[in-house]
Amino acid sequence: MSKNSVSENERLGRFISLVLRHKPETIGLKLDKNGWADCGELINGINRTGKYYINSDILDEIVRTNNKKRYSFSEDGKRIRANQGHSVRVDVELKECRPPEFLYHGTAERSLEAILREGLKPMSRLYVHLSPDIETALNVGKRHGKPVVLRIDAGEMYLSGDYKFFLSENGVWLAEIVPPEYINLADTDKKQ
């Protein structure tokens, strides 16, 4: 997608994601221990940058229409947070869940050798992100180069008792690490 085909709200949504997941200090914002930010402070901070204009209606639309469901409002609608993907230490109150038998991870082919040797690590994030299906993982992999999809033996991992899985508000599965013995190449021709 060319830069010109990205809407102003999509660019603003990406900026909000950067702020709420990685760099709240760029607009002078403070997240609480659970990753929540005051909506008014977020709006004011973004407007102070001069890069974007936002109000509560625009923020509501961005949250409502984000195809990845990246954000959640608090029950009273006064606070907002990113659902997952943080590099800043927050506890988004994830609930441990039993995963399906298989989950998938999309990555670039150039990373394959290291992953098969060392496993999946969260890198700059708090968790490894896993997809419930091959197609989603393939789309993630395309963002990083020539895509490859890995099948994670999540059920076996979970049953070992050594690993926990969490399901975020937007359907992304999370794990602290995935050791190499639970990783295989997925058959992308089957698409499940």
C-alpha positions as CSV (number, residue, x, y, z in Angstrom):
1,M,0.0,0.0,0.0
2,S,1.5,3.4,-0.9
3,K,1.7,6.1,1.6
4,N,-0.8,8.1,-0.3
5,S,-3.4,5.4,-0.1
6,V,-3.3,5.4,3.7
7,S,-6.1,7.5,5.2
8,E,-5.4,10.2,7.8
9,N,-7.3,8.1,10.4
10,E,-5.1,5.1,9.6
11,R,-1.9,7.2,10.1
12,L,-3.4,8.6,13.3
13,G,-4.3,5.1,14.4
14,R,-0.7,4.0,13.9
15,F,0.5,7.0,15.9
16,I,-1.9,6.1,18.7
17,S,-0.6,2.5,18.6
18,L,3.0,3.8,18.9
19,V,2.1,6.0,21.9
20,L,0.0,3.4,23.7
21,R,2.3,0.4,23.1
22,H,5.8,1.8,22.9
23,K,6.3,5.6,23.5
24,P,3.8,7.3,25.7
25,E,6.4,9.9,26.6
26,T,6.4,11.3,23.0
27,I,3.2,13.2,23.9
28,G,3.9,13.5,27.6
29,L,1.4,10.7,28.4
30,K,1.6,8.4,31.5
31,L,0.1,4.9,31.3
32,D,-1.1,3.3,34.5
33,K,0.2,-0.1,35.6
34,N,-2.4,-1.8,33.4
35,G,-1.7,0.2,30.3
36,W,-4.6,2.6,30.6
37,A,-4.4,6.2,29.5
38,D,-6.9,9.0,30.1
39,C,-8.7,9.7,26.8
40,G,-8.6,13.5,27.3
41,E,-4.9,13.4,28.0
42,L,-4.3,11.3,24.9
43,I,-6.3,13.7,22.7
44,N,-4.6,16.8,24.2
45,G,-1.1,15.2,23.9
46,I,-1.7,14.3,20.2
47,N,-3.1,17.7,19.4
48,R,-0.1,19.4,21.1
49,T,2.3,17.7,18.6
50,G,0.8,19.6,15.7
51,K,1.1,16.5,13.5
52,Y,-2.6,15.5,13.8
53,Y,-5.9,16.8,14.9
54,I,-8.1,14.5,17.0
55,N,-11.2,14.8,19.1
56,S,-13.3,12.2,21.0
57,D,-15.4,11.4,17.9
58,I,-12.4,10.7,15.8
59,L,-10.9,8.6,18.6
60,D,-14.1,6.6,18.9
61,E,-14.1,6.0,15.1
62,I,-10.5,4.8,15.1
63,V,-11.1,2.4,17.9
64,R,-14.4,1.1,16.4
65,T,-13.1,0.7,12.8
66,N,-9.6,-0.7,13.5
67,N,-9.5,-4.0,11.7
68,K,-7.0,-5.4,14.2
69,K,-9.0,-4.3,17.2
70,R,-5.8,-2.9,18.7
71,Y,-7.5,-0.8,21.4
72,S,-10.1,-1.0,24.1
73,F,-12.0,1.6,26.1
74,S,-12.6,1.2,29.8
75,E,-16.2,0.4,30.8
76,D,-16.9,4.1,31.6
77,G,-15.3,5.2,28.2
78,K,-12.9,7.6,29.9
79,R,-9.7,5.5,29.4
80,I,-8.1,3.7,26.5
81,R,-5.3,1.1,26.1
82,A,-3.7,-1.1,23.5
83,N,-4.8,-4.7,23.8
84,Q,-1.4,-6.2,23.3
85,G,2.0,-5.6,21.6
86,H,3.6,-3.5,24.3
87,S,7.3,-2.9,24.7
88,V,6.7,-0.8,27.8
89,R,6.1,-2.8,31.0
90,V,2.4,-2.9,31.7
91,D,0.0,-5.6,32.8
92,V,-3.0,-5.7,30.5
93,E,-4.7,-8.2,32.8
94,L,-4.5,-11.1,30.4
95,K,-6.2,-14.3,31.5
96,E,-4.4,-17.6,31.1
97,C,-6.2,-19.8,28.6
98,R,-5.8,-23.3,27.2
99,P,-4.7,-22.9,23.6
100,P,-5.9,-24.9,20.6
101,E,-3.8,-27.8,19.5
102,F,-1.9,-25.6,16.9
103,L,-1.2,-21.9,16.7
104,Y,0.8,-20.2,13.9
105,H,3.5,-17.6,13.7
106,G,4.3,-15.6,10.6
107,T,7.8,-14.3,10.1
108,A,10.4,-13.6,7.4
109,E,12.3,-16.5,5.7
110,R,15.6,-14.8,6.7
111,S,14.7,-15.4,10.4
112,L,13.8,-19.1,10.0
113,E,17.2,-20.6,10.8
114,A,17.7,-18.7,14.0
115,I,14.1,-19.5,15.1
116,L,14.4,-23.2,14.5
117,R,17.6,-23.2,16.5
118,E,16.7,-20.8,19.4
119,G,12.9,-20.8,19.4
120,L,10.6,-17.7,19.3
121,K,11.4,-14.9,21.7
122,P,9.4,-11.7,22.3
123,M,12.3,-9.5,21.2
124,S,11.3,-5.9,22.0
125,R,7.8,-6.9,23.1
126,L,6.5,-8.5,26.2
127,Y,5.2,-11.6,24.5
128,V,5.5,-13.7,21.3
129,H,2.4,-13.1,19.2
130,L,0.7,-16.2,17.7
131,S,-2.2,-16.4,15.3
132,P,-5.1,-18.8,15.4
133,D,-4.9,-19.6,11.6
134,I,-2.4,-19.9,8.8
135,E,-3.8,-17.0,6.7
136,T,-3.4,-14.5,9.5
137,A,0.1,-15.6,10.2
138,L,0.9,-15.4,6.5
139,N,-0.2,-11.8,6.4
140,V,1.9,-11.0,9.4
141,G,4.9,-12.7,7.8
142,K,4.5,-10.6,4.6
143,R,5.2,-7.4,6.6
144,H,8.7,-8.7,7.4
145,G,9.9,-9.9,4.0
146,K,9.5,-13.2,2.2
147,P,6.9,-14.9,4.5
148,V,7.1,-18.2,6.2
149,V,4.6,-19.6,8.6
150,L,5.5,-21.7,11.6
151,R,3.1,-24.2,13.2
152,I,3.4,-24.2,17.0
153,D,2.4,-27.3,18.9
154,A,0.6,-25.2,21.4
155,G,-1.5,-27.9,22.9
156,E,1.5,-30.1,23.7
157,M,3.4,-27.1,25.0
158,Y,0.6,-26.2,27.4
159,L,0.1,-29.8,28.5
160,S,3.8,-29.9,29.5
161,G,2.9,-27.6,32.4
162,D,5.9,-25.4,31.7
163,Y,4.3,-22.7,29.5
164,K,1.3,-20.4,29.7
165,F,-0.8,-19.0,27.0
166,F,-2.9,-15.9,27.0
167,L,-5.6,-14.7,24.6
168,S,-5.8,-10.9,24.1
169,E,-9.0,-8.9,23.7
170,N,-8.5,-8.9,19.9
171,G,-7.9,-12.6,19.4
172,V,-4.1,-12.7,19.3
173,W,-2.5,-15.5,21.3
174,L,0.5,-14.7,23.5
175,A,3.2,-16.7,25.0
176,E,6.4,-15.7,26.8
177,I,8.6,-17.9,24.6
178,V,8.2,-20.8,22.3
179,P,11.1,-23.4,22.5
180,P,12.3,-24.8,19.2
181,E,11.0,-28.3,19.9
182,Y,7.5,-27.1,19.5
183,I,8.0,-25.4,16.2
184,N,7.5,-26.9,12.7
185,L,7.0,-25.4,9.3
186,A,3.3,-25.0,8.5
187,D,1.8,-26.3,5.2
188,T,0.6,-23.0,3.8
189,D,-1.0,-24.8,0.9
190,K,-3.6,-26.3,3.2
191,K,-4.6,-23.0,4.9
192,Q,-6.0,-25.2,7.6
